[in-house]
Amino acid sequence: MKLLVATANLSDIRWAAQRRLIDGVFTTHTLIRAEGPDDDRGFISDICRASPGPVFVTAHAVTAADAYRRARELAKISDQIVVQVPLLEDVVEAIGKLASDGVRVAATLVFSAAQALLAAHAGASAVVVPADDLDAAGHDAAAVLRELRGVFDASGSEADIIALRPTNAAQFAACAATGIDAVSVSADVLRSLLAHPLTDRGADSFSRELSTHPPSWSLV
């Protein structure tokens, strides 16, 4: 399973990439605007250079014509770009046109197996399932992801399934256990996944042992 960091903050991306914790970046128009760049295109290029793999960027459009035009422009920035397009009736036509042009498309706002199958059939190379929104609405995100995995396997679909924004270690593990292709987490959640009270306790014990009984050997 691949791991994506959901951010546009270059420091967070470099931190995660240098530690080999991520396979790519998942970002949106809102996240990019929050960083306040003067030049969005140049800033996205910087994100691509910092990322070890694909960079998912939203086309930020609600019509097929706008989605197609903006997606084509985004795809010109880097071969790493995967354009995010919302799975809306007025937009879905653009998915097939972009796929025919060789532009990789991730269909967003996917909440059911039926939507996921339609997105894949239209030409999406990935479907993005907002796990946090499903859980907040009272649904079991892990159950939805398991259903999607089973349906895609049964139908022979090659589109990736990406779970978006699990908010803690338990939700992250539940999503990962479904056998999906990737999980996208915020930088804060990514950092929290490294932590555990027992790890902290063990580190404190290790530090006390080192201060009391330092090693007598040297690697020099």
ABEGO torsion letter per residue (X at the ends): XBBBBBBABAAAAAAAAAAGABAEBBBBAAAAAAAGBABAAAAAAAAAAABABBBBBBAGBABAAAAAAAAAAAAAABAABBBBBBBBAAAAAAAAAAAAAGBBBBBBGBABAAAAAAAAAAGBABBBBBAAAAAAAGBBAAAAAAAAAAAAAAAGBABBBBBBGBABAAAAAAAAAAGBABBBBBAAAAAAAABBAAAAAAAAAAAAAAAABBBABBAX
